[in-house]
Amino acid sequence: MDCNSAVSLMHECLDESLSPEHQVELKGHLLNCPDCRMRFKELEQTEMLLFAMKHYSPSASDELTNRIMNALPQPKRQQVWLKWVKGHPALTAAAFFLVVMLFSAFNFWNQNNELIVKGSSLDQLVIQGNTVIIPEGKSVAGDLTIENGSAQVYGDVNGNLTVIDGQLFQASTAHISGQVKSIDQALDWFWYKITNMVNEVAYR
């Protein structure tokens, strides 16, 4: 039995409405838990005070009675979020699925360190280790995506250039006709992947 359950049973015990089985459980918990034992003692004293007020002090003010009643421990209310989860199982399942997908995507993003280069005219590129170089005087037709590597652009890119988890250097001689994106955060990477996936499905 935990302390929250014990507190709820204390009130029933003092009201003499507790079943024998629960009485045994509560007594066993009180023997092993000093905090609950102290709380139960305080509740007993409060009950005795209220009893004395009722029978021997009929003139006690309502204000005093209210103060004593407000000082009594209140039963623990069910948390609001737990009620919401029980009332919206479909949304809960969808949110859980999204969290799992995000966690999996983040793990994959953190573990995948292999250089990936996507695009056309790859013969115009020079790759040195994890650095992709577009030499001056060379031209890449279409979009170019570089993952887990750095890009050094001296020539032309006739499309979009996206660098994921890497550095981008653009020389004064470089010319990029499309958009330049540098993605170095896991969340940005995740949404980039989702967007590409949706576009691929939509235009097949």
C-alpha positions as a printed Julia matrix, in Angstrom:
204×3 Matrix{Float64}:
   0.0    0.0     0.0
   1.35   3.44   -0.88
   0.92   6.62    1.16
  -1.79   8.1    -1.11
  -3.96   5.02   -0.69
  -3.33   5.05    3.06
  -4.5    8.68    3.38
  -7.77   7.9     1.62
  -8.36   4.96    3.96
  -7.62   7.06    7.05
 -10.81   9.07    6.58
 -12.9    5.93    6.21
 -11.25   4.44    9.29
 -12.08   7.47   11.4
 -15.65   7.34   10.07
 -15.77   3.67   11.11
 -16.73   2.67    7.57
 -13.54   0.79    6.71
 -13.76  -2.93    5.95
 -11.81  -5.34    8.19
  -9.45  -6.25    5.36
  -8.59  -2.6     4.72
  -8.18  -2.01    8.44
  -5.48  -4.68    8.55
  -3.73  -3.18    5.5
  -3.87   0.33    6.95
  -2.51  -0.75   10.33
   0.33  -2.59    8.62
   1.22   0.5     6.62
   1.08   2.77    9.68
   3.5    0.48   11.52
   6.08   0.9     8.76
   5.5    4.54    7.74
   6.27   7.26   10.33
   4.89  10.05    8.1
   1.5    8.4     7.67
   1.44   7.46   11.35
   1.94  11.13   12.25
  -0.74  12.22    9.77
  -3.2    9.68   11.15
  -2.53  10.92   14.67
  -3.2   14.5    13.56
  -6.45  13.41   11.91
  -7.51  11.63   15.12
  -6.82  14.77   17.13
  -8.78  16.85   14.65
 -11.72  14.43   14.82
 -11.65  14.59   18.61
 -11.57  18.38   18.5
 -14.52  18.5    16.15
 -16.4   16.06   18.33
 -15.72  18.17   21.41
 -16.81  21.33   19.63
 -20.01  19.72   18.52
 -20.98  18.39   21.92
 -19.44  20.84   24.33
 -19.05  24.09   22.41
 -22.25  24.72   20.49
 -21.4   28.4    20.37
 -18.24  27.87   18.31
 -18.15  30.27   15.39
 -18.68  29.18   11.81
 -15.35  30.8    10.93
 -13.45  28.53   13.32
 -15.28  25.47   12.06
 -14.49  26.36    8.45
 -10.83  26.92    9.27
 -10.59  23.49   10.86
 -12.42  21.82    7.99
 -10.19  23.5     5.41
  -7.11  22.27    7.29
  -8.16  18.65    6.87
  -6.27  16.74    4.13
  -8.26  16.57    0.94
  -8.58  13.34   -1.09
  -6.19  13.34   -4.01
  -7.99  14.29   -7.19
  -7.33  12.48  -10.43
  -4.89  14.43  -12.55
  -6.42  16.42  -15.39
  -4.11  15.0   -18.05
  -5.04  11.43  -17.08
  -8.73  12.22  -17.54
  -7.97  13.76  -20.93
  -6.0   10.67  -22.03
  -8.86   8.36  -21.06
 -11.35  10.58  -22.89
  -9.31  10.86  -26.12
  -7.78   7.45  -26.89
  -7.38   8.1   -30.64
  -5.5   11.38  -30.16
  -3.39   9.77  -27.45
  -2.39   6.93  -29.78
  -1.54   9.41  -32.55
   0.58  11.52  -30.2
   2.38   8.42  -28.94
   3.07   7.32  -32.52
   4.48  10.77  -33.35
   6.77  10.68  -30.31
   8.07   7.25  -31.3
   8.67   8.42  -34.87
  10.52  11.52  -33.67
  12.66   9.47  -31.29
  13.51   6.98  -34.04
  14.31   9.77  -36.49
  16.57  11.53  -33.98
  18.44   8.3   -33.27
  18.9    7.66  -36.98
  20.04  11.24  -37.52
  22.61  10.94  -34.75
  23.94   7.54  -35.89
  24.17   8.09  -39.65
  27.53   9.76  -40.37
  28.11   8.49  -43.92
  28.59  11.09  -46.62
  25.65  11.11  -49.06
  25.57  13.21  -52.22
  22.39  13.39  -54.32
  21.86  15.18  -57.6
  22.73  15.13  -61.28
  26.04  16.07  -62.92
  27.96  14.47  -60.06
  30.91  14.11  -62.41
  31.4   17.87  -62.04
  32.16  17.44  -58.33
  35.41  16.79  -56.53
  35.06  14.79  -53.28
  37.88  14.89  -50.74
  37.01  12.93  -47.6
  33.74  14.44  -46.34
  34.14  17.62  -48.36
  32.31  18.09  -51.65
  33.9   20.7   -53.92
  32.32  22.38  -56.94
  35.39  23.8   -58.72
  35.42  27.14  -60.41
  34.27  26.83  -64.02
  32.23  23.67  -63.26
  28.42  23.65  -63.38
  25.95  21.3   -61.64
  22.58  21.01  -63.36
  19.6   20.6   -61.01
  19.33  20.32  -57.23
  22.23  19.12  -55.11
  21.95  17.62  -51.61
  24.92  16.84  -49.36
  24.43  14.93  -46.11
  27.04  14.51  -43.36
  29.63  16.52  -45.25
  30.79  20.02  -46.06
  30.32  21.87  -49.35
  32.74  24.27  -50.95
  31.17  26.06  -53.9
  33.41  27.88  -56.36
  31.41  27.09  -59.52
  27.7   27.08  -60.45
  24.67  25.18  -59.12
  21.66  25.51  -61.39
  19.13  24.53  -58.74
  18.73  24.27  -54.97
  21.68  23.43  -52.69
  20.98  21.67  -49.38
  23.68  20.84  -46.83
  22.62  18.58  -43.95
  24.79  18.36  -40.84
  27.79  20.04  -42.42
  29.4   23.35  -43.3
  28.79  25.44  -46.41
  31.44  27.69  -47.97
  30.39  29.83  -50.91
  33.17  31.65  -52.77
  32.74  34.97  -54.51
  32.96  33.14  -57.85
  30.06  30.82  -56.94
  26.6   31.14  -58.4
  23.58  29.23  -57.02
  20.35  29.85  -58.91
  18.01  28.19  -56.39
  17.58  28.2   -52.64
  20.44  27.47  -50.25
  19.53  25.45  -47.14
  21.84  24.5   -44.29
  20.24  22.0   -41.92
  22.17  21.21  -38.75
  19.43  20.51  -36.21
  17.7   17.17  -35.73
  14.19  18.64  -35.86
  14.9   20.53  -39.08
  16.35  17.34  -40.52
  13.22  15.39  -39.53
  10.84  17.85  -41.18
  13.06  18.0   -44.24
  12.77  14.21  -44.56
   9.0   14.27  -44.02
   8.57  17.0   -46.66
  10.63  15.08  -49.18
   8.69  11.9   -48.45
   5.36  13.67  -48.98
   6.58  15.24  -52.23
   7.8   11.91  -53.54
   4.47  10.24  -52.78
   2.45  13.14  -54.24
   4.32  13.34  -57.53
   4.77   9.63  -58.32
